């Protein structure tokens, strides 16, 4: 759901690890939810089963990782541009628009197409008889009138995500943060009395809370996003000891464990993982590390496509499985269930890779085109 920073000398390989890892956590969690019974319904879980449920149970925390990395890449660039008085709003929003919509609009179209085919020919299957990952009807609480909201990429805040693709809620928050960040950073960096800036930021937050339905629904995600922004500044300005980055990774691990123990509300573990990610990516030594750099970079490059289409793809393939004899109910762990899980995961990965080749390769071209048109109208340098 986030883009790699492509400026020369500014690519941090460890961000690829986080982007791909977070995308896989989300994919694994949602795919397990389509096939397996909950852990509480497993009669006798061995160590391997417990490990599988743990790994596939931290998908929400994967979203927290995404937000921190997004703040690093997008928020960090915006903050630097504004602080250096070279922020170009037209360039910034054109770049964000190109990155989001070149892939989002085809993804929405693909979601609708697969949903239509499935409801025409597989409506009697569990996969198309209820909304994915939720025990309610596909269209419950959602109407076609909300399509404009989804096209505007503010679903999750102002409307429900497309019925067949619930995970798109987080893109709505990220898009709103893109819109709000220049205003927030401009207020913070303005040469005005602190009291005026505090009042302005408070009014901004109250306005968002009024529109988004409550502080706790969005504030933890913004805090994580801003932690990523702060990490970008620290990484550029200071060479922190490696122990700082490793401490961030340790905090992420603690957050994963606490989330499975369910001793804190979800936003609590989101903050632990997200802030831990921010601490980790503030360290240059850790940012420069990446095992299997080539394959990881390839996976990271199509992680946005994977995020956008993995549920429609896995639901569609799951419907085909059921049409050919797969049980019409969630199943306990076993060889057949694990095989089905692997099949859905590989289907999503393959589809996302191909989808990214068709869509994401045009992103930089469109971004350059938009920026090229701006160059004749403005001599200001553009934001990253």
C-alpha positions as CSV (number, residue, x, y, z in Angstrom):
1,X,0.0,0.0,0.0
2,X,3.1,2.2,0.0
3,X,5.6,3.1,-2.6
4,X,9.4,2.8,-2.6
5,X,11.5,5.9,-2.6
6,X,13.3,5.9,-5.9
7,X,15.6,8.9,-5.6
8,X,19.2,8.1,-6.2
9,X,21.1,7.2,-3.0
10,X,17.9,7.2,-0.9
11,X,16.8,3.6,-1.3
12,X,16.9,1.8,2.0
13,X,16.8,-2.0,1.5
14,X,15.4,-2.8,4.9
15,X,12.2,-1.0,3.9
16,X,11.7,-3.6,1.2
17,X,11.9,-6.3,3.9
18,X,9.2,-4.5,5.9
19,X,7.0,-3.8,2.9
20,X,7.1,-7.4,1.7
21,X,6.9,-8.9,5.2
22,X,3.9,-6.8,6.1
23,X,2.1,-7.6,2.8
24,X,2.7,-11.3,3.5
25,X,1.4,-11.1,7.0
26,X,-1.8,-9.4,5.7
27,X,-2.2,-12.0,3.0
28,X,-1.6,-15.0,5.3
29,X,-4.0,-13.7,7.9
30,X,-6.9,-13.1,5.5
31,X,-6.3,-16.3,3.6
32,X,-6.4,-18.3,6.9
33,X,-9.7,-16.6,7.7
34,X,-11.2,-17.9,4.5
35,X,-10.3,-21.5,5.2
36,X,-9.5,-22.4,8.8
37,X,-11.6,-22.5,11.9
38,X,-10.5,-20.1,14.7
39,X,-7.8,-21.3,17.1
40,X,-10.4,-21.7,19.9
41,X,-12.1,-24.3,17.8
42,X,-9.0,-26.5,17.4
43,X,-9.3,-29.4,19.8
44,X,-5.6,-30.2,20.3
45,X,-3.1,-27.9,18.8
46,X,0.5,-29.1,18.5
47,X,3.4,-26.7,18.3
48,X,3.4,-26.4,14.5
49,X,-0.3,-25.6,14.6
50,X,0.2,-22.9,17.3
51,X,3.1,-21.4,15.2
52,X,0.9,-21.3,12.1
53,X,-2.0,-19.6,13.9
54,X,0.5,-17.1,15.5
55,X,2.1,-16.2,12.2
56,X,-1.3,-15.9,10.4
57,X,-2.8,-14.0,13.4
58,X,-0.7,-10.8,13.2
59,X,-2.1,-9.4,10.0
60,X,-3.5,-6.3,11.7
61,X,0.0,-5.6,13.0
62,X,1.2,-5.9,9.4
63,X,-1.0,-2.9,8.6
64,X,0.8,-0.9,11.5
65,X,4.1,-1.7,9.8
66,X,2.8,-0.4,6.5
67,X,1.7,2.9,8.1
68,X,5.1,3.5,9.7
69,X,7.0,2.8,6.5
70,X,4.5,5.0,4.6
71,X,5.2,7.9,7.0
72,X,9.0,7.4,6.5
73,X,8.7,7.5,2.7
74,X,5.9,10.0,2.1
75,X,5.7,12.0,5.3
76,X,9.5,12.3,5.6
77,X,9.7,13.8,2.1
78,X,6.9,16.3,2.7
79,X,8.4,17.4,6.0
80,X,11.8,18.0,4.4
81,X,10.3,20.0,1.6
82,X,8.2,22.2,3.8
83,X,11.0,22.8,6.3
84,X,13.3,23.8,3.3
85,X,10.5,26.1,1.9
86,X,10.5,24.2,-1.4
87,X,7.3,22.3,-1.0
88,X,5.3,22.2,-4.3
89,X,1.7,21.2,-3.5
90,X,0.8,20.5,-7.1
91,X,3.7,18.1,-7.5
92,X,3.1,16.4,-4.1
93,X,-0.6,15.7,-4.8
94,X,0.1,14.7,-8.4
95,X,2.7,12.2,-7.2
96,X,0.3,10.8,-4.6
97,X,-2.5,10.7,-7.1
98,X,-0.5,8.8,-9.7
99,X,0.8,6.3,-7.2
100,X,-2.6,5.5,-5.7
101,X,-5.0,5.7,-8.6
102,X,-3.0,4.1,-11.4
103,X,-3.3,0.8,-9.5
104,X,-6.4,1.4,-7.4
105,X,-8.9,2.0,-10.2
106,X,-8.0,-1.2,-12.1
107,X,-8.0,-3.1,-8.8
108,X,-11.6,-1.9,-8.1
109,X,-12.6,-2.9,-11.6
110,X,-11.1,-6.3,-11.1
111,X,-12.8,-6.7,-7.7
112,X,-16.2,-5.9,-9.3
113,X,-15.5,-8.3,-12.2
114,X,-14.6,-11.2,-10.0
115,X,-17.4,-10.5,-7.7
116,X,-19.9,-10.4,-10.6
117,X,-18.6,-13.7,-12.0
118,X,-18.7,-15.3,-8.6
119,X,-22.2,-14.2,-7.8
120,X,-23.4,-15.3,-11.2
121,X,-21.9,-18.8,-11.1
122,X,-20.8,-19.5,-7.5
123,X,-23.4,-17.7,-5.4
124,X,-24.3,-21.0,-3.7
125,X,-20.7,-21.2,-2.3
126,X,-19.7,-19.9,1.1
127,X,-17.1,-17.6,-0.6
128,X,-19.8,-15.6,-2.4
129,X,-22.7,-16.1,-0.1
130,X,-21.2,-13.8,2.6
131,X,-18.8,-10.9,2.8
132,X,-15.2,-12.1,2.8
133,X,-13.8,-12.5,6.3
134,X,-17.1,-11.4,7.9
135,X,-20.2,-13.6,8.6
136,X,-22.6,-11.1,6.9
137,X,-24.0,-10.7,3.4
138,X,-21.7,-9.4,0.8
139,X,-23.8,-6.2,0.4
140,X,-24.7,-5.8,4.1
141,X,-24.2,-2.2,5.1
142,X,-22.8,-1.4,1.6
143,X,-24.6,0.1,-1.4
144,X,-23.6,1.1,-4.9
145,X,-24.1,4.7,-3.8
146,X,-20.8,4.4,-1.9
147,X,-18.8,3.6,-5.0
148,X,-17.9,7.3,-5.4
149,X,-16.5,7.2,-1.9
150,X,-14.4,4.2,-2.8
151,X,-13.2,5.8,-6.1
152,X,-12.2,8.8,-4.0
153,X,-10.1,6.4,-1.9
154,X,-11.6,7.5,1.4
155,X,-13.4,4.3,2.3
156,X,-13.0,3.1,5.8
157,X,-13.4,6.7,7.1
158,X,-16.4,8.1,5.2
159,X,-18.0,4.8,3.9
160,X,-17.5,1.1,3.9
161,X,-15.0,-0.5,1.6
162,X,-16.2,-2.3,-1.6
163,X,-18.3,-5.2,-0.4
164,X,-16.0,-7.9,-1.8
165,X,-12.7,-6.2,-0.6
166,X,-12.9,-5.2,3.1
167,X,-9.1,-4.7,3.6
168,X,-9.2,-1.5,1.5
169,X,-10.3,0.4,4.7
170,X,-6.6,1.2,5.5
171,X,-6.0,2.8,2.2
172,X,-8.7,5.4,3.0
173,X,-6.8,6.3,6.2
174,X,-3.5,6.5,4.4
175,X,-4.9,8.7,1.6
176,X,-6.4,11.1,4.2
177,X,-3.0,11.3,6.0
178,X,-1.5,12.3,2.6
179,X,-4.0,15.1,2.4
180,X,-3.6,16.3,6.0
181,X,0.1,16.0,6.3
182,X,1.1,19.2,4.4
183,X,-1.4,21.2,6.5
184,X,-0.2,19.7,9.8
185,X,3.5,20.1,8.9
186,X,2.9,23.6,7.7
187,X,1.4,24.5,11.0
188,X,4.1,22.9,13.0
189,X,6.9,24.6,11.0
190,X,5.3,28.0,10.7
191,X,7.0,30.9,12.4
192,X,4.1,31.6,14.7
193,X,3.7,31.6,18.5
194,X,3.4,28.1,20.0
195,X,-0.1,28.9,21.4
196,X,-1.4,29.7,18.0
197,X,0.1,26.5,16.5
198,X,-1.4,24.4,19.3
199,X,-4.8,25.8,18.7
200,X,-4.6,25.3,15.0
201,X,-3.5,21.6,15.4
202,X,-6.3,21.0,17.9
203,X,-8.9,22.4,15.6
204,X,-7.5,20.2,12.8
205,X,-7.7,17.1,14.9
206,X,-11.2,18.0,16.1
207,X,-12.3,18.4,12.5
208,X,-10.8,15.0,11.5
209,X,-12.4,13.3,14.5
210,X,-15.8,14.8,13.6
211,X,-15.6,13.4,10.1
212,X,-13.9,10.1,11.0
213,X,-16.2,9.1,13.9
214,X,-14.1,9.4,16.9
215,X,-10.5,9.9,18.0
216,X,-9.6,6.3,18.6
217,X,-10.7,5.2,15.1
218,X,-7.9,7.2,13.4
219,X,-5.5,8.8,15.8
220,X,-3.4,5.6,16.6
221,X,-2.8,5.2,12.8
222,X,-1.8,8.8,12.4
223,X,0.6,8.5,15.4
224,X,2.2,5.5,13.8
225,X,2.4,7.3,10.4
226,X,4.0,10.4,12.1
227,X,6.5,8.1,13.9
228,X,7.6,6.9,10.5
229,X,8.0,10.6,9.5
230,X,10.1,11.3,12.5
231,X,12.2,8.2,11.8
232,X,13.0,9.5,8.4
233,X,14.4,12.7,9.9
234,X,16.4,10.9,12.5
235,X,17.9,8.5,9.9
236,X,19.0,11.4,7.8
237,X,20.4,13.6,10.6
238,X,21.9,11.1,13.1
239,X,23.8,7.8,12.9
240,X,22.1,6.0,15.8
241,X,23.7,2.9,17.4
242,X,22.5,-0.4,16.0
243,X,21.0,-1.3,19.4
244,X,18.4,1.4,18.8
245,X,17.2,-0.4,15.6
246,X,17.3,-3.8,17.3
247,X,15.3,-2.4,20.2
248,X,12.6,-1.4,17.7
249,X,12.5,-4.9,16.3
250,X,12.3,-6.3,19.8
251,X,9.3,-4.0,20.5
252,X,7.6,-5.2,17.3
253,X,8.1,-8.8,18.5
254,X,6.6,-7.9,21.9
255,X,3.6,-6.3,20.2
256,X,3.1,-9.5,18.1
257,X,3.0,-11.6,21.2
258,X,0.8,-9.2,23.2
259,X,-1.7,-9.1,20.3
260,X,-2.1,-12.9,20.4
261,X,-2.5,-12.9,24.2
262,X,-5.2,-10.2,23.8
263,X,-4.3,-8.4,27.0
264,X,-4.5,-5.0,25.4
265,X,-7.1,-3.5,23.1
266,X,-6.1,-3.7,19.4
267,X,-5.1,-0.1,19.1
268,X,-2.6,-0.7,22.0
269,X,-0.7,-3.4,20.1
270,X,-1.0,-1.4,16.9
271,X,0.9,1.4,18.6
272,X,3.5,-1.0,20.1
273,X,4.2,-2.5,16.7
274,X,4.0,0.7,14.8
275,X,6.2,2.7,17.1
276,X,8.6,-0.2,17.3
277,X,8.8,-0.1,13.5
278,X,9.5,3.6,13.6
279,X,12.3,3.1,16.1
280,X,13.8,0.3,13.9
281,X,13.8,2.4,10.7
282,X,15.4,5.4,12.4
283,X,18.6,3.4,12.4
284,X,20.8,3.7,9.2
285,X,22.7,0.5,9.8
286,X,19.5,-1.6,10.0
287,X,18.0,0.3,7.0
288,X,21.0,-0.8,4.9
289,X,20.4,-4.5,5.6
290,X,18.4,-6.8,3.5
291,X,18.7,-10.6,3.0
292,X,18.1,-11.9,-0.5
293,X,17.9,-8.3,-1.8
294,X,16.9,-9.1,-5.3
295,X,13.8,-11.3,-4.6
296,X,12.8,-9.1,-1.6
297,X,12.9,-6.0,-3.8
298,X,10.8,-7.7,-6.5
299,X,8.3,-8.7,-3.9
300,X,8.2,-5.3,-2.3
301,X,7.6,-3.7,-5.7
302,X,4.3,-5.5,-6.2
303,X,3.2,-5.4,-2.5
304,X,0.8,-2.6,-3.2
305,X,-0.9,-4.6,-5.9
306,X,-1.0,-7.6,-3.6
307,X,-2.7,-5.5,-0.9
308,X,-5.3,-4.3,-3.3
309,X,-6.4,-7.5,-4.9
310,X,-5.4,-10.4,-2.6
311,X,-8.9,-10.8,-1.1
312,X,-10.9,-10.8,-4.4
313,X,-8.4,-13.3,-5.9
314,X,-8.4,-15.7,-2.9
315,X,-12.2,-15.5,-2.6
316,X,-12.6,-16.2,-6.3
317,X,-10.2,-19.2,-6.3
318,X,-11.8,-20.4,-3.0
319,X,-15.2,-20.4,-4.7
320,X,-13.8,-22.5,-7.5
321,X,-12.3,-24.9,-4.9
322,X,-15.8,-25.2,-3.3
323,X,-17.4,-25.7,-6.7
324,X,-15.1,-28.7,-7.2
325,X,-15.8,-30.3,-3.8
326,X,-14.2,-28.2,-1.1
327,X,-16.2,-28.2,2.2
328,X,-18.8,-25.4,2.4
329,X,-17.6,-24.4,5.9
330,X,-14.4,-23.5,7.7
331,X,-12.2,-26.5,8.4
332,X,-9.7,-27.6,11.1
333,X,-6.0,-27.8,10.4
334,X,-5.0,-30.7,8.3
335,X,-3.1,-31.7,5.1
336,X,-6.0,-30.7,2.9
337,X,-6.5,-27.3,4.6
338,X,-2.8,-26.4,4.5
339,X,-2.7,-27.4,0.8
340,X,-5.7,-25.1,0.1
341,X,-4.0,-22.3,2.0
342,X,-0.9,-22.6,-0.1
343,X,-2.9,-22.7,-3.2
344,X,-4.8,-19.5,-2.4
345,X,-1.6,-17.8,-1.3
346,X,0.3,-18.7,-4.5
347,X,-2.8,-17.6,-6.6
348,X,-2.8,-14.2,-4.9
349,X,1.0,-13.8,-5.3
350,X,1.0,-14.7,-9.0
351,X,-2.0,-12.6,-9.8
352,X,-0.6,-9.6,-7.9
353,X,2.8,-9.9,-9.7
354,X,1.1,-10.0,-13.1
355,X,-1.3,-7.2,-12.1
356,X,1.6,-5.0,-11.1
357,X,3.3,-5.6,-14.4
358,X,0.2,-4.3,-16.2
359,X,-0.5,-1.3,-13.8
360,X,2.4,-0.2,-11.6
361,X,4.9,0.1,-14.4
362,X,2.9,3.1,-15.6
363,X,3.1,4.9,-12.3
364,X,6.5,6.5,-12.8
365,X,5.7,7.4,-16.4
366,X,2.5,9.2,-15.4
367,X,4.2,10.9,-12.4
368,X,7.0,12.1,-14.7
369,X,4.4,13.4,-17.2
370,X,2.5,15.3,-14.5
371,X,5.7,16.7,-13.1
372,X,7.0,17.6,-16.6
373,X,3.9,19.7,-17.2
374,X,4.4,21.4,-13.9
375,X,8.1,22.2,-14.7
376,X,7.1,24.8,-17.2
377,X,4.7,26.5,-14.8
378,X,6.9,26.5,-11.6
379,X,10.5,26.9,-10.9
380,X,10.2,25.4,-7.4
381,X,11.8,22.1,-6.7
382,X,9.4,19.2,-6.2
383,X,8.8,17.3,-3.0
384,X,10.1,13.7,-2.8
